[in-house]
Amino acid sequence: MSVLSDEDVKARLAELGEGWEKYGNSLRREFKFDDFSGAVEFVNRLTPTANELNHHPDVFLSSGVARVSLISHSEHGITEKDFELAKKLDELA
């Protein structure tokens, strides 16, 4: 799987839900919840999907926030696999 160009990433970002951005060599979004438990529950819901795709995000948890970063570590950048998972996370949120 090859790394997408900056132009391709910009075009594909328009297809995702609100809040996704290119951050360095990754895609990033903050999902907001009422409290810490809501953020943890979201991470628990995303786990089976990430395992199914064999593509695991970097996640930062805070009070009411789950910040997700997607990067294809083996490719050192953003690939179609990152956008596939991003779409699924939007559906879970």
Helices and strands as residue ranges (DSSP letters): H 6-13, E 21-23, E 26-32, H 36-53, E 58-62, E 65-70, H 80-92
